[in-house]
Amino acid sequence: MFELPFELPPTATPSSSKKSFAVSSTFRFTLRVHWPAILLIAALAAVALPAGAQTQTSRRDRETSAVRKARIQKALEETYTHRWEVGGGGGYIRFRSGEYLQKNSEIAFWSSATYFFNPKLGVTGEVRGGYGNAKVGNTVYNIKNPQISEYPFLAGPTYRVYSKIKLSASVFALGGTAIGKFDGGAKGYTAAELGLWPDTLARPAFSLGGNLDYNLYPNFAFRIAPSYLGTTFGGSYQSNVGFEAGLIYRFGHQKK
């Protein structure tokens, strides 16, 4: 505590008719200053000002975060609420063309359409084609590596398991039938004579795999899709693996 002295000026009493006199009096009092209280007030003020600034900054950060989340949500809705996806492109597959033949490499094409019931679940129809040369080796017919082709027609569910602004992933399970053309390059001989599967118009087939999409725009994406294809040409079972790549176009919007 610190004391400050103060003095009042002298005062005079009124004079009488016979004599006058002045009476001087000095009044002294002390102003007591409580330094602990002053320091406490200063400390509270120093804390309150930054706290207020931090509160304003935190409010702005929350507003910025809310705006960012709203923007992301809007972009996701614009991308994944389309009713239809159609696409197509090329690919590669390893196919066993005969019971005792080695697998051969084939180039492929594909075209698909998917109808989405909601942002995750849809049903897909797909047509594929594979073209290659069977590895028949040297034969008595002087025919080497004749051209063959297969055409699966498949349909089934597609389920989107991951969806961000730029990337999405989905899985599919498709089933249907496949057409096989194995004697087109046999030069008049039959496919069976070359050790190939016989030509067929419809044999059971199925495919399992996944789609990985990179979104160029909300309605336009690049897709790569590794897949497994099971076929049953010649009454046997063929286990084939490959991948597809191409472009996807989305249109139409789901009703909320």
C-alpha positions, 0 to 999 in steps of 0.5 A, spaced: 500 500 500 502 507 498 500 513 501 499 520 498 498 526 502 493 532 501 492 538 504 486 543 504 488 551 504 487 555 510 480 558 511 478 564 515 472 566 520 468 572 519 470 578 523 466 581 528 464 588 529 470 590 534 475 585 531 477 581 526 482 575 526 484 569 522 484 562 524 488 558 519 487 550 519 490 545 515 487 539 514 491 533 512 488 526 509 491 520 506 489 517 499 491 510 500 493 506 494 492 498 494 497 496 489 495 488 489 488 490 487 491 495 481 495 489 479 489 484 479 485 489 475 491 490 470 492 482 469 484 481 468 484 486 462 490 483 459 487 476 459 480 479 457 483 482 451 486 476 448 481 472 450 476 476 446 480 476 440 481 469 440 473 468 441 473 472 434 478 468 431 475 461 433 468 464 430 471 466 424 475 459 423 468 455 425 464 459 419 470 458 415 470 450 416 462 450 415 463 454 409 468 448 406 464 443 409 458 445 405 462 446 399 464 439 399 457 436 401 455 440 395 460 437 390 459 430 392 451 431 391 453 434 384 457 428 383 454 422 386 446 423 385 446 422 378 441 417 376 445 414 370 452 412 368 454 410 361 461 408 359 466 404 355 473 403 353 478 398 352 482 392 356 486 386 356 485 379 358 488 372 359 484 367 356 485 359 356 482 357 349 483 350 349 483 344 354 490 343 353 493 350 350 496 355 354 493 362 355 493 367 350 493 375 351 487 378 348 485 385 347 478 387 349 473 392 349 467 394 353 461 398 354 456 398 360 450 402 363 449 403 370 442 405 373 443 407 381 437 407 386 441 411 391 448 414 391 451 407 393 447 402 390 446 400 382 444 395 377 449 394 371 449 391 364 455 390 360 457 387 354 465 385 353 469 383 347 476 379 347 480 378 341 486 374 340 490 368 337 490 362 340 497 358 341 495 352 338 503 351 336 505 347 330 499 342 327 498 337 321 494 342 318 499 348 318 495 353 321 499 357 327 495 361 332 488 362 329 484 368 331 479 367 336 474 372 340 469 371 346 463 376 347 460 376 354 453 379 356 453 380 363 448 384 368 448 385 376 449 389 382 454 395 383 455 398 390 459 404 391 464 403 397 468 410 397 466 416 394 470 423 395 470 429 390 476 426 386 476 419 387 471 413 388 471 406 388 465 401 387 465 393 387 460 389 382 458 382 381 455 380 374 452 374 371 450 372 364 452 368 358 458 368 353 458 367 346 465 364 343 468 364 336 473 359 335 473 357 328 473 363 324 481 363 323 481 355 322 481 356 315 475 351 313 477 346 319 473 345 326 475 348 332 475 341 335 481 339 330 485 345 332 484 343 340 480 349 341 473 350 344 467 349 340 463 355 337 458 356 342 452 361 342 451 361 349 454 359 355 454 361 362 459 366 365 460 371 370 465 376 373 467 379 379 471 386 380 471 393 382 471 400 379 476 405 380 474 412 378 478 419 377 473 424 376 475 429 371 468 433 372 462 431 376 459 428 370 465 425 367 470 420 369 476 416 367 475 409 370 480 403 371 477 396 373 481 390 374 476 384 374 475 376 374 472 373 368 469 365 369 467 362 362 464 355 361 466 354 353 466 347 351 463 344 358 469 346 361 471 352 366 476 357 364 479 362 369 481 369 366 483 375 369 484 382 366 482 389 366 478 394 363 480 402 362 475 407 359 471 413 360 464 414 364 459 419 363 454 421 368 447 424 367 440 425 370 439 426 377 436 422 383 429 424 386 430 426 393 
